Amino acid sequence: MVLAFYAYEKMFDELANLADENSLLFSTYVDDLTFSSKKQIQKDKLIKIVNKKLHAYDHKSKSKKEMYYGKTKYKKITGVILYPDHVSKVPNRIRLKIKRSLVAAKEAEKEGNVKQANDFKKELVGTIYSARQIEKNIFPEALNYAKQQVS
């Protein structure tokens, strides 16, 4: 990810400048580009300019992957759900994964399968820490449980 960013740092700088010039926010994660604003964006104009800048670096946008959201819509941006009030939330699929790992760890522990319980707990800790990149204090009880190794 870091290498990809630095390889095209100049392109990303140009896109960030474009965003600044138009009072937009710009973010990127590898090859996912996001432009956002509290005001309506003239998307056709923006697409034309962005595509021109991408083309200058031998890149192009995939129109089938381009997404547009109104200000009252929930937005999925690079694995994060952005609520209309601009709060970032963990996607439901990650919440479900955490819940299933927690249930599996408790079941394995109940059955006396120490190795399997500890494996589920390790997975659970990693997934919760990943989710906390989005929501700072999500699943505190599950994390405390998962940190306790079964012996």
Residue, then its C-alpha position, 0 to 999 in steps of 0.5 A: m500500500v505504501l509503495a503504491f502511494y509513493a509510486y503515484e504520489k504526484m498524481f495523488d497530490e494533483l487529485a488532492n489539489l483538485a479537491d482543494e480547489n473545488s472545496l472537496l475532501f479527497s482520500t485514497y486507499v491504494d486504488d480507491l479514490t473518494f471525493s466528498s463534500k457537504k454540498q452537491i458535487q458536479k459529478d460529470k465535470l469532476i469525472k472528466i477532470v479526474n479521468k484526464k489526470l488519471h490518464a496522464y499517469d496511464h490509469k483510468s477509472k472503471s465506470k462500473k465501480e464509480m459510486y455516487y451517494g446523496k447526502t442522506k444516503y449511507k455510503k460504503i467507502t473502502g470497507v467503512i460505512l459512512y452514515p449521513d451524519h458523517v459518523s464512520k461505522v463498522p460494516n455489518r459483515i465485520r460485526l457478524k464475523i466478530k459475533r460468530s468468532l465469539v460464539a465459536a470461541k465460547e463453544a470450543e472452550k465449553e467443550g474443552n477444546v483449548k487449542q481451537a478456543n485459543d485460535f478463535k480468540k486470536e482471530l477475534v482479537g485481530t478482527i476487533y482491533s481492525a474494527r477499532q480502526i473505524e470505531k474506537n471502542i467497539f466490542p470491549e467485552a468481547l475483546n476482554y474475553a478474547k484476550q484471556q487465553v484458555s489453559 
